[in-house]
């Protein structure tokens, strides 16, 4: 890959999110830092939103 390029593993159009699975074995971050807590909360919120979207799609 050329310098300055970034490649992603995928794109989720429902959440308008790029997917990048690097260092997946270190996720979610451990520890009590504010950053780690925000990332864990973000992961939980994302999972909750995906479930809500799937439920809405199943009802249609």
mmJSON file of the N, C-alpha and C atoms, coordinates in Angstrom:
{"data_MODEL":{"atom_site":{
"group_PDB":["ATOM","ATOM","ATOM","ATOM","ATOM","ATOM","ATOM","ATOM","ATOM","ATOM","ATOM","ATOM","ATOM","ATOM","ATOM","ATOM","ATOM","ATOM","ATOM","ATOM","ATOM","ATOM","ATOM","ATOM","ATOM","ATOM","ATOM","ATOM","ATOM","ATOM","ATOM","ATOM","ATOM","ATOM","ATOM","ATOM","ATOM","ATOM","ATOM","ATOM","ATOM","ATOM","ATOM","ATOM","ATOM","ATOM","ATOM","ATOM","ATOM","ATOM","ATOM","ATOM","ATOM","ATOM","ATOM","ATOM","ATOM","ATOM","ATOM","ATOM","ATOM","ATOM","ATOM","ATOM","ATOM","ATOM","ATOM","ATOM","ATOM","ATOM","ATOM","ATOM","ATOM","ATOM","ATOM","ATOM","ATOM","ATOM","ATOM","ATOM","ATOM","ATOM","ATOM","ATOM","ATOM","ATOM","ATOM","ATOM","ATOM","ATOM","ATOM","ATOM","ATOM","ATOM","ATOM","ATOM","ATOM","ATOM","ATOM","ATOM","ATOM","ATOM","ATOM","ATOM","ATOM","ATOM","ATOM","ATOM","ATOM","ATOM","ATOM","ATOM","ATOM","ATOM","ATOM","ATOM","ATOM","ATOM","ATOM","ATOM","ATOM","ATOM","ATOM","ATOM","ATOM","ATOM","ATOM","ATOM","ATOM","ATOM","ATOM","ATOM","ATOM","ATOM","ATOM","ATOM","ATOM","ATOM","ATOM","ATOM","ATOM","ATOM","ATOM","ATOM","ATOM","ATOM","ATOM","ATOM","ATOM","ATOM","ATOM","ATOM","ATOM","ATOM","ATOM","ATOM","ATOM","ATOM","ATOM","ATOM","ATOM","ATOM","ATOM","ATOM","ATOM","ATOM","ATOM","ATOM","ATOM","ATOM","ATOM","ATOM","ATOM","ATOM","ATOM","ATOM","ATOM","ATOM","ATOM","ATOM"],
"id":[1,2,3,4,5,6,7,8,9,10,11,12,13,14,15,16,17,18,19,20,21,22,23,24,25,26,27,28,29,30,31,32,33,34,35,36,37,38,39,40,41,42,43,44,45,46,47,48,49,50,51,52,53,54,55,56,57,58,59,60,61,62,63,64,65,66,67,68,69,70,71,72,73,74,75,76,77,78,79,80,81,82,83,84,85,86,87,88,89,90,91,92,93,94,95,96,97,98,99,100,101,102,103,104,105,106,107,108,109,110,111,112,113,114,115,116,117,118,119,120,121,122,123,124,125,126,127,128,129,130,131,132,133,134,135,136,137,138,139,140,141,142,143,144,145,146,147,148,149,150,151,152,153,154,155,156,157,158,159,160,161,162,163,164,165,166,167,168,169,170,171,172,173,174,175,176,177,178,179,180],
"type_symbol":["N","C","C","N","C","C","N","C","C","N","C","C","N","C","C","N","C","C","N","C","C","N","C","C","N","C","C","N","C","C","N","C","C","N","C","C","N","C","C","N","C","C","N","C","C","N","C","C","N","C","C","N","C","C","N","C","C","N","C","C","N","C","C","N","C","C","N","C","C","N","C","C","N","C","C","N","C","C","N","C","C","N","C","C","N","C","C","N","C","C","N","C","C","N","C","C","N","C","C","N","C","C","N","C","C","N","C","C","N","C","C","N","C","C","N","C","C","N","C","C","N","C","C","N","C","C","N","C","C","N","C","C","N","C","C","N","C","C","N","C","C","N","C","C","N","C","C","N","C","C","N","C","C","N","C","C","N","C","C","N","C","C","N","C","C","N","C","C","N","C","C","N","C","C","N","C","C","N","C","C"],
"label_atom_id":["N","CA","C","N","CA","C","N","CA","C","N","CA","C","N","CA","C","N","CA","C","N","CA","C","N","CA","C","N","CA","C","N","CA","C","N","CA","C","N","CA","C","N","CA","C","N","CA","C","N","CA","C","N","CA","C","N","CA","C","N","CA","C","N","CA","C","N","CA","C","N","CA","C","N","CA","C","N","CA","C","N","CA","C","N","CA","C","N","CA","C","N","CA","C","N","CA","C","N","CA","C","N","CA","C","N","CA","C","N","CA","C","N","CA","C","N","CA","C","N","CA","C","N","CA","C","N","CA","C","N","CA","C","N","CA","C","N","CA","C","N","CA","C","N","CA","C","N","CA","C","N","CA","C","N","CA","C","N","CA","C","N","CA","C","N","CA","C","N","CA","C","N","CA","C","N","CA","C","N","CA","C","N","CA","C","N","CA","C","N","CA","C","N","CA","C","N","CA","C","N","CA","C","N","CA","C","N","CA","C"],
"label_alt_id":[null,null,null,null,null,null,null,null,null,null,null,null,null,null,null,null,null,null,null,null,null,null,null,null,null,null,null,null,null,null,null,null,null,null,null,null,null,null,null,null,null,null,null,null,null,null,null,null,null,null,null,null,null,null,null,null,null,null,null,null,null,null,null,null,null,null,null,null,null,null,null,null,null,null,null,null,null,null,null,null,null,null,null,null,null,null,null,null,null,null,null,null,null,null,null,null,null,null,null,null,null,null,null,null,null,null,null,null,null,null,null,null,null,null,null,null,null,null,null,null,null,null,null,null,null,null,null,null,null,null,null,null,null,null,null,null,null,null,null,null,null,null,null,null,null,null,null,null,null,null,null,null,null,null,null,null,null,null,null,null,null,null,null,null,null,null,null,null,null,null,null,null,null,null,null,null,null,null,null,null],
"label_comp_id":["UNK","UNK","UNK","UNK","UNK","UNK","UNK","UNK","UNK","UNK","UNK","UNK","UNK","UNK","UNK","UNK","UNK","UNK","UNK","UNK","UNK","UNK","UNK","UNK","UNK","UNK","UNK","UNK","UNK","UNK","UNK","UNK","UNK","UNK","UNK","UNK","UNK","UNK","UNK","UNK","UNK","UNK","UNK","UNK","UNK","UNK","UNK","UNK","UNK","UNK","UNK","UNK","UNK","UNK","UNK","UNK","UNK","UNK","UNK","UNK","UNK","UNK","UNK","UNK","UNK","UNK","UNK","UNK","UNK","UNK","UNK","UNK","UNK","UNK","UNK","UNK","UNK","UNK","UNK","UNK","UNK","UNK","UNK","UNK","UNK","UNK","UNK","UNK","UNK","UNK","UNK","UNK","UNK","UNK","UNK","UNK","UNK","UNK","UNK","UNK","UNK","UNK","UNK","UNK","UNK","UNK","UNK","UNK","UNK","UNK","UNK","UNK","UNK","UNK","UNK","UNK","UNK","UNK","UNK","UNK","UNK","UNK","UNK","UNK","UNK","UNK","UNK","UNK","UNK","UNK","UNK","UNK","UNK","UNK","UNK","UNK","UNK","UNK","UNK","UNK","UNK","UNK","UNK","UNK","UNK","UNK","UNK","UNK","UNK","UNK","UNK","UNK","UNK","UNK","UNK","UNK","UNK","UNK","UNK","UNK","UNK","UNK","UNK","UNK","UNK","UNK","UNK","UNK","UNK","UNK","UNK","UNK","UNK","UNK","UNK","UNK","UNK","UNK","UNK","UNK"],
"label_asym_id":["A","A","A","A","A","A","A","A","A","A","A","A","A","A","A","A","A","A","A","A","A","A","A","A","A","A","A","A","A","A","A","A","A","A","A","A","A","A","A","A","A","A","A","A","A","A","A","A","A","A","A","A","A","A","A","A","A","A","A","A","A","A","A","A","A","A","A","A","A","A","A","A","A","A","A","A","A","A","A","A","A","A","A","A","A","A","A","A","A","A","A","A","A","A","A","A","A","A","A","A","A","A","A","A","A","A","A","A","A","A","A","A","A","A","A","A","A","A","A","A","A","A","A","A","A","A","A","A","A","A","A","A","A","A","A","A","A","A","A","A","A","A","A","A","A","A","A","A","A","A","A","A","A","A","A","A","A","A","A","A","A","A","A","A","A","A","A","A","A","A","A","A","A","A","A","A","A","A","A","A"],
"label_entity_id":["1","1","1","1","1","1","1","1","1","1","1","1","1","1","1","1","1","1","1","1","1","1","1","1","1","1","1","1","1","1","1","1","1","1","1","1","1","1","1","1","1","1","1","1","1","1","1","1","1","1","1","1","1","1","1","1","1","1","1","1","1","1","1","1","1","1","1","1","1","1","1","1","1","1","1","1","1","1","1","1","1","1","1","1","1","1","1","1","1","1","1","1","1","1","1","1","1","1","1","1","1","1","1","1","1","1","1","1","1","1","1","1","1","1","1","1","1","1","1","1","1","1","1","1","1","1","1","1","1","1","1","1","1","1","1","1","1","1","1","1","1","1","1","1","1","1","1","1","1","1","1","1","1","1","1","1","1","1","1","1","1","1","1","1","1","1","1","1","1","1","1","1","1","1","1","1","1","1","1","1"],
"label_seq_id":[1,1,1,2,2,2,3,3,3,4,4,4,5,5,5,6,6,6,7,7,7,8,8,8,9,9,9,10,10,10,11,11,11,12,12,12,13,13,13,14,14,14,15,15,15,16,16,16,17,17,17,18,18,18,19,19,19,20,20,20,21,21,21,22,22,22,23,23,23,24,24,24,25,25,25,26,26,26,27,27,27,28,28,28,29,29,29,30,30,30,31,31,31,32,32,32,33,33,33,34,34,34,35,35,35,36,36,36,37,37,37,38,38,38,39,39,39,40,40,40,41,41,41,42,42,42,43,43,43,44,44,44,45,45,45,46,46,46,47,47,47,48,48,48,49,49,49,50,50,50,51,51,51,52,52,52,53,53,53,54,54,54,55,55,55,56,56,56,57,57,57,58,58,58,59,59,59,60,60,60],
"pdbx_PDB_ins_code":[null,null,null,null,null,null,null,null,null,null,null,null,null,null,null,null,null,null,null,null,null,null,null,null,null,null,null,null,null,null,null,null,null,null,null,null,null,null,null,null,null,null,null,null,null,null,null,null,null,null,null,null,null,null,null,null,null,null,null,null,null,null,null,null,null,null,null,null,null,null,null,null,null,null,null,null,null,null,null,null,null,null,null,null,null,null,null,null,null,null,null,null,null,null,null,null,null,null,null,null,null,null,null,null,null,null,null,null,null,null,null,null,null,null,null,null,null,null,null,null,null,null,null,null,null,null,null,null,null,null,null,null,null,null,null,null,null,null,null,null,null,null,null,null,null,null,null,null,null,null,null,null,null,null,null,null,null,null,null,null,null,null,null,null,null,null,null,null,null,null,null,null,null,null,null,null,null,null,null,null],
"Cartn_x":[0.851,0.0,0.896,0.533,1.306,1.148,2.154,2.099,0.91,0.188,-0.96,-2.268,-2.224,-3.453,-4.0,-5.282,-5.941,-6.937,-6.876,-7.829,-8.7,-9.978,-10.921,-11.446,-11.958,-12.443,-13.87,-14.588,-15.962,-16.647,-17.895,-18.723,-20.13,-20.715,-22.091,-22.962,-23.742,-24.552,-25.667,-26.12,-27.192,-26.738,-25.486,-24.971,-23.968,-23.721,-22.753,-21.401,-20.95,-19.736,-18.751,-17.485,-16.427,-16.039,-15.747,-15.367,-13.885,-13.194,-11.761,-11.448,-11.033,-10.896,-9.469,-8.607,-7.246,-7.266,-6.38,-6.241,-7.544,-8.35,-9.649,-9.504,-8.356,-8.185,-7.924,-7.735,-7.521,-8.761,-9.893,-11.117,-12.176,-12.955,-12.914,-11.749,-11.318,-10.172,-10.5,-9.519,-9.68,-9.198,-9.534,-9.057,-10.169,-9.822,-10.798,-10.611,-9.79,-9.596,-10.902,-11.065,-12.257,-12.37,-11.233,-11.223,-11.751,-11.251,-11.686,-13.176,-13.63,-15.052,-15.926,-15.491,-16.26,-16.302,-15.192,-15.167,-16.077,-16.074,-16.966,-18.415,-18.73,-20.106,-20.504,-19.575,-19.848,-20.159,-19.423,-19.648,-21.033,-21.41,-22.732,-23.843,-23.665,-24.668,-24.82,-23.699,-23.741,-24.488,-24.221,-24.907,-26.407,-26.763,-28.175,-28.856,-28.185,-28.752,-28.921,-27.973,-28.1,-29.296,-29.523,-30.684,-31.989,-32.039,-33.237,-33.508,-32.459,-32.625,-33.105,-32.542,-32.946,-34.398,-34.81,-36.197,-37.144,-36.795,-37.626,-37.729,-36.601,-36.61,-37.447,-37.412,-38.176,-39.677,-40.056,-41.465,-42.04,-41.18,-41.644,-41.833],
"Cartn_y":[-1.174,0.0,1.237,2.21,3.441,4.255,5.053,5.934,6.881,7.049,7.947,7.29,6.035,5.312,4.6,4.409,3.67,2.728,1.466,0.489,-0.002,-0.145,-0.616,-1.975,-2.734,-4.08,-4.099,-3.023,-3.003,-1.694,-1.615,-0.431,-0.888,-0.318,-0.624,0.577,0.484,1.639,1.968,0.989,1.263,2.216,2.097,2.97,3.982,3.95,4.846,4.74,3.482,3.211,2.393,2.809,2.005,0.913,-0.274,-1.392,-1.656,-1.762,-2.003,-2.965,-4.175,-5.211,-5.396,-4.446,-4.561,-4.631,-5.421,-5.564,-5.984,-6.782,-7.187,-7.967,-8.622,-9.397,-8.508,-7.226,-6.283,-5.415,-5.892,-5.093,-5.853,-5.319,-3.926,-3.681,-2.443,-2.129,-2.374,-2.858,-3.081,-1.847,-1.77,-0.664,0.293,1.236,2.188,3.6,3.75,5.096,5.564,6.864,7.42,6.95,6.888,6.45,5.023,4.111,2.709,2.593,3.341,3.307,3.806,4.873,5.404,4.403,3.752,2.761,1.583,1.115,0.004,0.439,1.638,2.131,2.303,2.787,2.946,1.592,0.564,-0.775,-1.285,-1.089,-1.522,-0.751,0.553,1.373,0.939,0.642,0.202,-1.12,-2.057,-3.35,-3.168,-2.295,-2.025,-1.424,-0.477,0.143,-0.864,-1.791,-2.819,-3.724,-4.061,-4.885,-4.158,-2.877,-2.077,-2.037,-1.814,-1.787,-3.132,-4.215,-5.543,-5.825,-5.403,-5.615,-4.841,-3.588,-2.783,-3.401,-3.92,-4.55,-5.821,-6.567,-7.807,-7.525,-6.395,-6.043,-5.523,-5.12,-4.564,-5.631],
"Cartn_z":[0.0,0.0,0.0,-0.806,-0.886,0.394,0.68,1.836,1.706,2.777,2.776,2.399,1.964,1.62,2.844,2.852,3.932,3.298,3.656,3.135,4.283,3.988,4.979,4.558,5.524,5.261,4.729,4.925,4.454,4.772,4.375,4.603,4.915,5.964,6.341,6.0,4.913,4.515,5.507,6.282,7.253,8.346,8.747,9.803,9.28,7.943,7.311,8.01,8.203,8.968,8.16,8.194,7.6,8.596,8.09,8.946,8.786,9.902,9.895,11.024,10.69,11.707,12.225,12.015,12.536,14.062,14.606,16.066,16.731,16.053,16.598,17.886,18.097,19.327,20.537,20.309,21.418,21.635,21.136,21.204,21.954,22.797,23.215,24.165,24.257,25.109,26.583,27.285,28.724,29.473,30.728,31.544,31.909,32.745,33.259,32.721,31.7,31.148,30.504,30.425,29.789,28.345,27.649,26.254,26.141,26.99,26.941,27.26,28.239,28.598,27.45,26.775,25.639,24.492,24.223,23.133,23.441,24.675,25.043,24.924,25.375,25.279,23.825,23.004,21.58,20.939,21.32,20.779,21.186,22.442,22.905,22.199,22.042,21.353,19.896,19.253,17.864,17.73,18.639,18.601,18.83,19.762,20.035,18.803,18.14,16.946,15.82,15.674,14.643,14.912,16.179,16.525,16.233,16.531,16.257,14.755,13.951,12.497,11.963,12.475,12.019,12.376,13.55,13.967,13.057,12.736,11.857,10.478,9.969,8.644,8.65,9.738,9.817,9.86,10.413,10.511,9.199,8.294,7.011,5.971],
"occupancy":[1.0,1.0,1.0,1.0,1.0,1.0,1.0,1.0,1.0,1.0,1.0,1.0,1.0,1.0,1.0,1.0,1.0,1.0,1.0,1.0,1.0,1.0,1.0,1.0,1.0,1.0,1.0,1.0,1.0,1.0,1.0,1.0,1.0,1.0,1.0,1.0,1.0,1.0,1.0,1.0,1.0,1.0,1.0,1.0,1.0,1.0,1.0,1.0,1.0,1.0,1.0,1.0,1.0,1.0,1.0,1.0,1.0,1.0,1.0,1.0,1.0,1.0,1.0,1.0,1.0,1.0,1.0,1.0,1.0,1.0,1.0,1.0,1.0,1.0,1.0,1.0,1.0,1.0,1.0,1.0,1.0,1.0,1.0,1.0,1.0,1.0,1.0,1.0,1.0,1.0,1.0,1.0,1.0,1.0,1.0,1.0,1.0,1.0,1.0,1.0,1.0,1.0,1.0,1.0,1.0,1.0,1.0,1.0,1.0,1.0,1.0,1.0,1.0,1.0,1.0,1.0,1.0,1.0,1.0,1.0,1.0,1.0,1.0,1.0,1.0,1.0,1.0,1.0,1.0,1.0,1.0,1.0,1.0,1.0,1.0,1.0,1.0,1.0,1.0,1.0,1.0,1.0,1.0,1.0,1.0,1.0,1.0,1.0,1.0,1.0,1.0,1.0,1.0,1.0,1.0,1.0,1.0,1.0,1.0,1.0,1.0,1.0,1.0,1.0,1.0,1.0,1.0,1.0,1.0,1.0,1.0,1.0,1.0,1.0,1.0,1.0,1.0,1.0,1.0,1.0],
"B_iso_or_equiv":[0.0,0.0,0.0,0.0,0.0,0.0,0.0,0.0,0.0,0.0,0.0,0.0,0.0,0.0,0.0,0.0,0.0,0.0,0.0,0.0,0.0,0.0,0.0,0.0,0.0,0.0,0.0,0.0,0.0,0.0,0.0,0.0,0.0,0.0,0.0,0.0,0.0,0.0,0.0,0.0,0.0,0.0,0.0,0.0,0.0,0.0,0.0,0.0,0.0,0.0,0.0,0.0,0.0,0.0,0.0,0.0,0.0,0.0,0.0,0.0,0.0,0.0,0.0,0.0,0.0,0.0,0.0,0.0,0.0,0.0,0.0,0.0,0.0,0.0,0.0,0.0,0.0,0.0,0.0,0.0,0.0,0.0,0.0,0.0,0.0,0.0,0.0,0.0,0.0,0.0,0.0,0.0,0.0,0.0,0.0,0.0,0.0,0.0,0.0,0.0,0.0,0.0,0.0,0.0,0.0,0.0,0.0,0.0,0.0,0.0,0.0,0.0,0.0,0.0,0.0,0.0,0.0,0.0,0.0,0.0,0.0,0.0,0.0,0.0,0.0,0.0,0.0,0.0,0.0,0.0,0.0,0.0,0.0,0.0,0.0,0.0,0.0,0.0,0.0,0.0,0.0,0.0,0.0,0.0,0.0,0.0,0.0,0.0,0.0,0.0,0.0,0.0,0.0,0.0,0.0,0.0,0.0,0.0,0.0,0.0,0.0,0.0,0.0,0.0,0.0,0.0,0.0,0.0,0.0,0.0,0.0,0.0,0.0,0.0,0.0,0.0,0.0,0.0,0.0,0.0],
"pdbx_formal_charge":[null,null,null,null,null,null,null,null,null,null,null,null,null,null,null,null,null,null,null,null,null,null,null,null,null,null,null,null,null,null,null,null,null,null,null,null,null,null,null,null,null,null,null,null,null,null,null,null,null,null,null,null,null,null,null,null,null,null,null,null,null,null,null,null,null,null,null,null,null,null,null,null,null,null,null,null,null,null,null,null,null,null,null,null,null,null,null,null,null,null,null,null,null,null,null,null,null,null,null,null,null,null,null,null,null,null,null,null,null,null,null,null,null,null,null,null,null,null,null,null,null,null,null,null,null,null,null,null,null,null,null,null,null,null,null,null,null,null,null,null,null,null,null,null,null,null,null,null,null,null,null,null,null,null,null,null,null,null,null,null,null,null,null,null,null,null,null,null,null,null,null,null,null,null,null,null,null,null,null,null],
"auth_seq_id":[1,1,1,2,2,2,3,3,3,4,4,4,5,5,5,6,6,6,7,7,7,8,8,8,9,9,9,10,10,10,11,11,11,12,12,12,13,13,13,14,14,14,15,15,15,16,16,16,17,17,17,18,18,18,19,19,19,20,20,20,21,21,21,22,22,22,23,23,23,24,24,24,25,25,25,26,26,26,27,27,27,28,28,28,29,29,29,30,30,30,31,31,31,32,32,32,33,33,33,34,34,34,35,35,35,36,36,36,37,37,37,38,38,38,39,39,39,40,40,40,41,41,41,42,42,42,43,43,43,44,44,44,45,45,45,46,46,46,47,47,47,48,48,48,49,49,49,50,50,50,51,51,51,52,52,52,53,53,53,54,54,54,55,55,55,56,56,56,57,57,57,58,58,58,59,59,59,60,60,60],
"auth_comp_id":["UNK","UNK","UNK","UNK","UNK","UNK","UNK","UNK","UNK","UNK","UNK","UNK","UNK","UNK","UNK","UNK","UNK","UNK","UNK","UNK","UNK","UNK","UNK","UNK","UNK","UNK","UNK","UNK","UNK","UNK","UNK","UNK","UNK","UNK","UNK","UNK","UNK","UNK","UNK","UNK","UNK","UNK","UNK","UNK","UNK","UNK","UNK","UNK","UNK","UNK","UNK","UNK","UNK","UNK","UNK","UNK","UNK","UNK","UNK","UNK","UNK","UNK","UNK","UNK","UNK","UNK","UNK","UNK","UNK","UNK","UNK","UNK","UNK","UNK","UNK","UNK","UNK","UNK","UNK","UNK","UNK","UNK","UNK","UNK","UNK","UNK","UNK","UNK","UNK","UNK","UNK","UNK","UNK","UNK","UNK","UNK","UNK","UNK","UNK","UNK","UNK","UNK","UNK","UNK","UNK","UNK","UNK","UNK","UNK","UNK","UNK","UNK","UNK","UNK","UNK","UNK","UNK","UNK","UNK","UNK","UNK","UNK","UNK","UNK","UNK","UNK","UNK","UNK","UNK","UNK","UNK","UNK","UNK","UNK","UNK","UNK","UNK","UNK","UNK","UNK","UNK","UNK","UNK","UNK","UNK","UNK","UNK","UNK","UNK","UNK","UNK","UNK","UNK","UNK","UNK","UNK","UNK","UNK","UNK","UNK","UNK","UNK","UNK","UNK","UNK","UNK","UNK","UNK","UNK","UNK","UNK","UNK","UNK","UNK","UNK","UNK","UNK","UNK","UNK","UNK"],
"auth_asym_id":["A","A","A","A","A","A","A","A","A","A","A","A","A","A","A","A","A","A","A","A","A","A","A","A","A","A","A","A","A","A","A","A","A","A","A","A","A","A","A","A","A","A","A","A","A","A","A","A","A","A","A","A","A","A","A","A","A","A","A","A","A","A","A","A","A","A","A","A","A","A","A","A","A","A","A","A","A","A","A","A","A","A","A","A","A","A","A","A","A","A","A","A","A","A","A","A","A","A","A","A","A","A","A","A","A","A","A","A","A","A","A","A","A","A","A","A","A","A","A","A","A","A","A","A","A","A","A","A","A","A","A","A","A","A","A","A","A","A","A","A","A","A","A","A","A","A","A","A","A","A","A","A","A","A","A","A","A","A","A","A","A","A","A","A","A","A","A","A","A","A","A","A","A","A","A","A","A","A","A","A"],
"auth_atom_id":["N","CA","C","N","CA","C","N","CA","C","N","CA","C","N","CA","C","N","CA","C","N","CA","C","N","CA","C","N","CA","C","N","CA","C","N","CA","C","N","CA","C","N","CA","C","N","CA","C","N","CA","C","N","CA","C","N","CA","C","N","CA","C","N","CA","C","N","CA","C","N","CA","C","N","CA","C","N","CA","C","N","CA","C","N","CA","C","N","CA","C","N","CA","C","N","CA","C","N","CA","C","N","CA","C","N","CA","C","N","CA","C","N","CA","C","N","CA","C","N","CA","C","N","CA","C","N","CA","C","N","CA","C","N","CA","C","N","CA","C","N","CA","C","N","CA","C","N","CA","C","N","CA","C","N","CA","C","N","CA","C","N","CA","C","N","CA","C","N","CA","C","N","CA","C","N","CA","C","N","CA","C","N","CA","C","N","CA","C","N","CA","C","N","CA","C","N","CA","C","N","CA","C","N","CA","C","N","CA","C"],
"pdbx_PDB_model_num":[1,1,1,1,1,1,1,1,1,1,1,1,1,1,1,1,1,1,1,1,1,1,1,1,1,1,1,1,1,1,1,1,1,1,1,1,1,1,1,1,1,1,1,1,1,1,1,1,1,1,1,1,1,1,1,1,1,1,1,1,1,1,1,1,1,1,1,1,1,1,1,1,1,1,1,1,1,1,1,1,1,1,1,1,1,1,1,1,1,1,1,1,1,1,1,1,1,1,1,1,1,1,1,1,1,1,1,1,1,1,1,1,1,1,1,1,1,1,1,1,1,1,1,1,1,1,1,1,1,1,1,1,1,1,1,1,1,1,1,1,1,1,1,1,1,1,1,1,1,1,1,1,1,1,1,1,1,1,1,1,1,1,1,1,1,1,1,1,1,1,1,1,1,1,1,1,1,1,1,1]
}}}
